[in-house]
Amino acid sequence: MESTPTRTASNKTEELANGAAADHARRSIAEARACAEELATQGSQALHKGTVHARKTLTRASKETARYVQEQPLKSLLIAAAAGAAVAVLASAIGKRRA
């Protein structure tokens, strides 16, 4: 019957070790969760900043384009026609290659 106290002590040691491992796992999970939340916040902020920057850039380009068209209407029309012709030639070439 000597094995009972030894077994009990061994069980208590095992329970303590399991408890310590469980506590360590909980802390690790909490740290991982906190890191993931921080990364998600940083990603969201970066995306928002990028969106704001893109919107400002597109607005500025649109205004500059409108100003250029008003200042150079004939030249703008010729540039647009040439660009349209280039797109049509490329589309035709791609269509013929696939056929």
N, C-alpha and C positions, 0 to 999 in steps of 0.2 A: 504494500500500500504506500510505499515511499514514492512511487511514481506520481501520485496525485499532487503533492505539493510542488514537485518539479514541473509536472505538466501544467499546473496552475500558474506558476511563475513564468513558464515558457509562453503560455497563452497570454498572460498580461504583457509580457515583452513584445509579443507579436502584435497585440492590440495597440500598444503604444506606437510601435513602428508603423502599423497600418494607419493609425491616426495621424502620425507625423507626415506620412506619405500623402494622405488625403489632404491635410492642411497645405502641404507644399503644392499639390496639384491645384487646389482651389486658388492659392495665391498666384500661381502661374497662369491659370485661366483668367483671373481678374486682370493681371498685367497684360496679357495678350488682348483681352477685350478692350482695355483702356488704350493700348497702342492702336488697335484697329479703329476705334472711334476717333482718335486723334488723326490718323491717316485719312479717314473718310472726311473729317472736317477740313483738313488741309486740301484734299482733292476738290472738295466742293468750292472752297474759297478760290483755288486756282482756276477752276472752271468758270466761276463767276467773273473773275478778273479778265480771263481770256475773252469771255463773251462781251464784256464791256469794251475791251480794247478793239475787238473785231467790229463791233457796232460803230464805234467812233471812227475807225479807219474807213469803213464802208460809207458812212455819212459824209466824211471829208472827200472821199473819191467821187461820190455822186455829185457833190456841190462843185468840185473842180471840173468834172465832166460837163455839167450843165453850163458852167461859165465858159468853158472852151467852145461848146457848141454855139452859144450865143455870140461869142467873139468871132468864130470862124465857121459859119454855117455851111458854106460850100465845101470847104476842106473836110469838115466833119462828115458831110454826106458822101464824099468820095472815099474817105477812109472806111466808112460803114459799108459801102458798096464793094470795096475791095476785100474787106474781111468776109462779107457774105459770099462772094465768089470763091474765095479760098476755102471756106467751109464746104461749099457745094462741090468743089473739085475733090477735096479729101473724102467726102461722103461717097461720091461716085466711085472713086478709086477703091475704097474699102468694100463697097457693094459689089464691084466687079471681081475683086479678089475672092470673096466668099462664094460667089456663084460658080 
